[in-house]
Amino acid sequence: MSSNQSISKDTNAPVFILAPYLYLGPRTAASPASVRANDFTHVLTIGSTSPPKGPHTNNVIYRRIPLSHYPSSERIKDAIDIANNFIESTRALKNGKVLVHCTAGVSRSPTIIVVYLMRAYGMSLKDALGMVIRARPSANPNQVLLQRLKEVEVTFRGKSSLEIDVLPTKKSERLALFSLHDV
């Protein structure tokens, strides 16, 4: 498992989480021009908004999973199962690349990717969330989604590796919380 440790200065650009197939970004990263430029084969939209308007890029598979900012445990479980299957089907392809995005790429799509990392790679919540935040410092799952992440980790691992209930609002404080020295 290799990851991207460089941080993009452009908050509208997709960042890669796991090379070569898993990317995270905001809605603007799903524009037809961005999809073509990054050679995405799959685009997974999390939430109520669709990818940016315009012609979809040929041969790209698009999927939208409705998920609110404050989902019930059951609703997020359904979204996680659908998202994990979609990401895994992309990973299985020789040259598959999937962009996972929500409106801002801050709360819902990072949550989905964190759960994917925990499930597919056996990572702890703290390690998976740290990987995502280091790649995209604006990532900041809200309090309800963070609670859902902790519940998922308890289901997978029997306990939660994260002792806080709310992530810091300042990017620098989030990055410090998940510095590589602690992981």
Secondary structure as a PSIPRED ss2 file (coil, helix, strand):
# PSIPRED VFORMAT (PSIPRED V4.0)

   1 M C   1.000  0.000  0.000
   2 S C   1.000  0.000  0.000
   3 S E   0.000  0.000  1.000
   4 N C   1.000  0.000  0.000
   5 Q C   1.000  0.000  0.000
   6 S C   1.000  0.000  0.000
   7 I C   1.000  0.000  0.000
   8 S C   1.000  0.000  0.000
   9 K C   1.000  0.000  0.000
  10 D C   1.000  0.000  0.000
  11 T C   1.000  0.000  0.000
  12 N C   1.000  0.000  0.000
  13 A C   1.000  0.000  0.000
  14 P C   1.000  0.000  0.000
  15 V E   0.000  0.000  1.000
  16 F E   0.000  0.000  1.000
  17 I E   0.000  0.000  1.000
  18 L E   0.000  0.000  1.000
  19 A C   1.000  0.000  0.000
  20 P C   1.000  0.000  0.000
  21 Y C   1.000  0.000  0.000
  22 L E   0.000  0.000  1.000
  23 Y E   0.000  0.000  1.000
  24 L E   0.000  0.000  1.000
  25 G E   0.000  0.000  1.000
  26 P C   1.000  0.000  0.000
  27 R H   0.000  1.000  0.000
  28 T H   0.000  1.000  0.000
  29 A H   0.000  1.000  0.000
  30 A H   0.000  1.000  0.000
  31 S C   1.000  0.000  0.000
  32 P H   0.000  1.000  0.000
  33 A H   0.000  1.000  0.000
  34 S H   0.000  1.000  0.000
  35 V H   0.000  1.000  0.000
  36 R H   0.000  1.000  0.000
  37 A H   0.000  1.000  0.000
  38 N C   1.000  0.000  0.000
  39 D C   1.000  0.000  0.000
  40 F C   1.000  0.000  0.000
  41 T C   1.000  0.000  0.000
  42 H E   0.000  0.000  1.000
  43 V E   0.000  0.000  1.000
  44 L E   0.000  0.000  1.000
  45 T E   0.000  0.000  1.000
  46 I E   0.000  0.000  1.000
  47 G C   1.000  0.000  0.000
  48 S C   1.000  0.000  0.000
  49 T C   1.000  0.000  0.000
  50 S C   1.000  0.000  0.000
  51 P C   1.000  0.000  0.000
  52 P C   1.000  0.000  0.000
  53 K C   1.000  0.000  0.000
  54 G C   1.000  0.000  0.000
  55 P C   1.000  0.000  0.000
  56 H C   1.000  0.000  0.000
  57 T C   1.000  0.000  0.000
  58 N C   1.000  0.000  0.000
  59 N C   1.000  0.000  0.000
  60 V C   1.000  0.000  0.000
  61 I E   0.000  0.000  1.000
  62 Y E   0.000  0.000  1.000
  63 R E   0.000  0.000  1.000
  64 R E   0.000  0.000  1.000
  65 I E   0.000  0.000  1.000
  66 P C   1.000  0.000  0.000
  67 L C   1.000  0.000  0.000
  68 S C   1.000  0.000  0.000
  69 H C   1.000  0.000  0.000
  70 Y C   1.000  0.000  0.000
  71 P C   1.000  0.000  0.000
  72 S C   1.000  0.000  0.000
  73 S H   0.000  1.000  0.000
  74 E H   0.000  1.000  0.000
  75 R H   0.000  1.000  0.000
  76 I H   0.000  1.000  0.000
  77 K H   0.000  1.000  0.000
  78 D H   0.000  1.000  0.000
  79 A H   0.000  1.000  0.000
  80 I H   0.000  1.000  0.000
  81 D H   0.000  1.000  0.000
  82 I H   0.000  1.000  0.000
  83 A H   0.000  1.000  0.000
  84 N H   0.000  1.000  0.000
  85 N H   0.000  1.000  0.000
  86 F H   0.000  1.000  0.000
  87 I H   0.000  1.000  0.000
  88 E H   0.000  1.000  0.000
  89 S H   0.000  1.000  0.000
  90 T H   0.000  1.000  0.000
  91 R H   0.000  1.000  0.000
  92 A C   1.000  0.000  0.000
  93 L C   1.000  0.000  0.000
  94 K C   1.000  0.000  0.000
  95 N C   1.000  0.000  0.000
  96 G C   1.000  0.000  0.000
  97 K C   1.000  0.000  0.000
  98 V E   0.000  0.000  1.000
  99 L E   0.000  0.000  1.000
 100 V E   0.000  0.000  1.000
 101 H E   0.000  0.000  1.000
 102 C C   1.000  0.000  0.000
 103 T C   1.000  0.000  0.000
 104 A C   1.000  0.000  0.000
 105 G C   1.000  0.000  0.000
 106 V C   1.000  0.000  0.000
 107 S C   1.000  0.000  0.000
 108 R H   0.000  1.000  0.000
 109 S H   0.000  1.000  0.000
 110 P H   0.000  1.000  0.000
 111 T H   0.000  1.000  0.000
 112 I H   0.000  1.000  0.000
 113 I H   0.000  1.000  0.000
 114 V H   0.000  1.000  0.000
 115 V H   0.000  1.000  0.000
 116 Y H   0.000  1.000  0.000
 117 L H   0.000  1.000  0.000
 118 M H   0.000  1.000  0.000
 119 R H   0.000  1.000  0.000
 120 A H   0.000  1.000  0.000
 121 Y H   0.000  1.000  0.000
 122 G C   1.000  0.000  0.000
 123 M C   1.000  0.000  0.000
 124 S C   1.000  0.000  0.000
 125 L H   0.000  1.000  0.000
 126 K H   0.000  1.000  0.000
 127 D H   0.000  1.000  0.000
 128 A H   0.000  1.000  0.000
 129 L H   0.000  1.000  0.000
 130 G H   0.000  1.000  0.000
 131 M H   0.000  1.000  0.000
 132 V H   0.000  1.000  0.000
 133 I H   0.000  1.000  0.000
 134 R H   0.000  1.000  0.000
 135 A H   0.000  1.000  0.000
 136 R C   1.000  0.000  0.000
 137 P C   1.000  0.000  0.000
 138 S C   1.000  0.000  0.000
 139 A C   1.000  0.000  0.000
 140 N C   1.000  0.000  0.000
 141 P C   1.000  0.000  0.000
 142 N C   1.000  0.000  0.000
 143 Q H   0.000  1.000  0.000
 144 V H   0.000  1.000  0.000
 145 L H   0.000  1.000  0.000
 146 L H   0.000  1.000  0.000
 147 Q H   0.000  1.000  0.000
 148 R H   0.000  1.000  0.000
 149 L H   0.000  1.000  0.000
 150 K H   0.000  1.000  0.000
 151 E H   0.000  1.000  0.000
 152 V H   0.000  1.000  0.000
 153 E H   0.000  1.000  0.000
 154 V H   0.000  1.000  0.000
 155 T H   0.000  1.000  0.000
 156 F H   0.000  1.000  0.000
 157 R H   0.000  1.000  0.000
 158 G C   1.000  0.000  0.000
 159 K C   1.000  0.000  0.000
 160 S C   1.000  0.000  0.000
 161 S C   1.000  0.000  0.000
 162 L C   1.000  0.000  0.000
 163 E C   1.000  0.000  0.000
 164 I C   1.000  0.000  0.000
 165 D C   1.000  0.000  0.000
 166 V C   1.000  0.000  0.000
 167 L C   1.000  0.000  0.000
 168 P C   1.000  0.000  0.000
 169 T C   1.000  0.000  0.000
 170 K C   1.000  0.000  0.000
 171 K H   0.000  1.000  0.000
 172 S H   0.000  1.000  0.000
 173 E H   0.000  1.000  0.000
 174 R H   0.000  1.000  0.000
 175 L H   0.000  1.000  0.000
 176 A H   0.000  1.000  0.000
 177 L H   0.000  1.000  0.000
 178 F C   1.000  0.000  0.000
 179 S C   1.000  0.000  0.000
 180 L C   1.000  0.000  0.000
 181 H C   1.000  0.000  0.000
 182 D C   1.000  0.000  0.000
 183 V C   1.000  0.000  0.000
